Structures are given as C-alpha cells and as structure tokens.
Amino acid sequence: MKIAMIAALGNNRELGLNNQMLWHISEDFKHFKKTTTGHTLLMGRKTYESIGRPLPGRTTLILTRDSNYEQPGTYVVHSFEEAIEYCQSKGEEILFIAGGGEIYSQAFEKNLCDLLYLSYVDFSGEADTYFPTFDESKFELIDLKEFSATEKTPFWKLKVLKLVS
Ligand SMILES: NC(=O)c1ccc[n+]([C@@H]2O[C@H](COP(=O)([O-])OP(=O)(O)OC[C@H]3O[C@@H](n4cnc5c(N)ncnc54)[C@H](OP(=O)(O)O)[C@@H]3O)[C@@H](O)[C@H]2O)c1
C-alpha cells in the first residue's frame, strides 16, 4: 500500500489560521476531490473539526489521543500504525494523509510518505499552522501543472513528488 500526503501551502508554507483554510481555490478543491475520491483520508482531529463532516465518497480516519472521541460516519484511530493497519486490512491501495500541520510533521518524521501532492499557492499572509520543511532531495518531481491567477484566486501550481527508491 502506498501512502500519499496531500496539502496546499502558501509562499511561507502557510496552511491555516484559526483552524480554517487560508484561500478558496475551486480548481484545487476539484483536484483534491478527484485525487482522493474512492480512497481513505487520514486527518488530525483539528482538521476534521474544521471540515466538520466526512467528505463524500471517501473513508475518513480521524487521528486523536482522546480514547472517547467519536464522529458519525468516520473511523477514529489513535496512532498512524492503527490507521495503516486499518487500510491494509481493507485492501486499500493508497492512504491519503490530509493534514493538518501536526500530522504532516509526524508523517515526515516517520518516513511514511511515498507520494506528495503539493499545491503551492501564491499567498503570503498570517497563519498559525505551517507545512513542515522536508528533505526534498529524497523526492523526484513526477508531475507539474500551473494554474493562472484569476480575479478571485491567486496563481498556484500542483507538484506531484515521488519518493526516490
Ligand atoms: N492547507 C492545507 O492543505 C491544509 C490541510 C489540512 C489542514 N489544514 C489546516 O491546518 C490546521 C489544523 O492543523 P493542526 O496542526 O492545528 O492540527 P491537526 O494536525 O489537524 O490535528 C492535531 C490533532 O491531531 C491529534 N494527533 C496529533 N498527533 C497524534 C498522534 N501521534 N496520535 C494521536 N493523535 C494525534 C491530536 O488530537 P487530540 O487533541 O484530539 O488528541 C491533535 O490535537 C487548520 O487551520 C486547517 O485548516 C490545512
């Protein structure tokens, strides 16, 4: 089973503020939906609460240290290992780690990721959650798409990176 991380980050690695996203780029949402539909998402409890519902067409795993935590329509896990075992037991081909900052950091520390889907957004502004720095030399670029700015949305580009084997 492959493990992928999917994130959108600003010029200074900004991810979020006050448990909210920093921009609304419909093309990026479409990319997220298309990439993850039919698969399983693993997200931290704070990210889940910011979204507030399970995303349709996907299985949602919520990571929390709270042994009593429950959310309808989701599975609650208490470690990365439990999430991975869950997906393996279901015969999943890929698990998407969907944030937030704490979860991305730990996934890098544990060297879990085979693939990175990173949307780089031309946004600089206030944030309280950041995407971690990581050793980019361990990954090779396998896809790059660029999206022009519009009246409503900034320029952004999608990079897909694969772990060098
Ligand atoms: N731009 C993007 O692509 C993107 C994507 C996702 C999220 N975000 C943004 O990121 C922000 C949220 O990120 P965040 O870093 O504050 O929180 P988070 O990573 O979403 O969640 C943190 C929570 O996860 C649980 N957790 C963390 N490590 C754990 C472990 N090893 N075992 C068990 N549980 C663990 C804990 O929950 P408990 O406290 O319940 O124990 C912790 O409080 C929001 O602003 C959101 O909008 C942005």
The ligand as a Gaussian input file, in Angstrom:
#p B3LYP/6-31G(d) Opt

LIG

0 1
 N       -3.708000      23.870000       3.538000
 C       -3.943000      22.564000       3.692000
 O       -3.716000      21.751000       2.788000
 C       -4.482000      22.087000       4.995000
 C       -4.805000      20.717000       5.144000
 C       -5.284000      20.291000       6.375000
 C       -5.439000      21.190000       7.423000
 N       -5.110000      22.485000       7.223000
 C       -5.201000      23.458000       8.312000
 O       -4.365000      23.004000       9.377000
 C       -4.902000      23.456000      10.617000
 C       -5.031000      22.255000      11.553000
 O       -3.748000      21.664000      11.738000
 P       -3.152000      21.423000      13.210000
 O       -1.694000      21.118000      13.078000
 O       -3.549000      22.549000      14.099000
 O       -3.972000      20.162000      13.721000
 P       -4.180000      18.690000      13.101000
 O       -2.844000      18.169000      12.639000
 O       -5.291000      18.702000      12.136000
 O       -4.698000      17.887000      14.366000
 C       -3.935000      17.825000      15.542000
 C       -4.589000      16.817000      16.464000
 O       -4.371000      15.500000      15.954000
 C       -4.244000      14.598000      17.037000
 N       -2.914000      13.985000      16.973000
 C       -1.760000      14.531000      16.546000
 N       -0.750000      13.633000      16.588000
 C       -1.289000      12.492000      17.069000
 C       -0.763000      11.206000      17.328000
 N        0.524000      10.902000      17.107000
 N       -1.583000      10.262000      17.825000
 C       -2.899000      10.524000      18.055000
 N       -3.455000      11.727000      17.808000
 C       -2.667000      12.695000      17.323000
 C       -4.434000      15.408000      18.311000
 O       -5.828000      15.377000      18.568000
 P       -6.436000      15.441000      20.073000
 O       -6.101000      16.823000      20.558000
 O       -7.889000      15.198000      19.876000
 O       -5.747000      14.353000      20.843000
 C       -4.014000      16.801000      17.863000
 O       -4.566000      17.837000      18.668000
 C       -6.218000      24.132000      10.272000
 O       -6.007000      25.539000      10.163000
 C       -6.578000      23.565000       8.918000
 O       -7.413000      24.441000       8.186000
 C       -4.636000      22.962000       6.032000

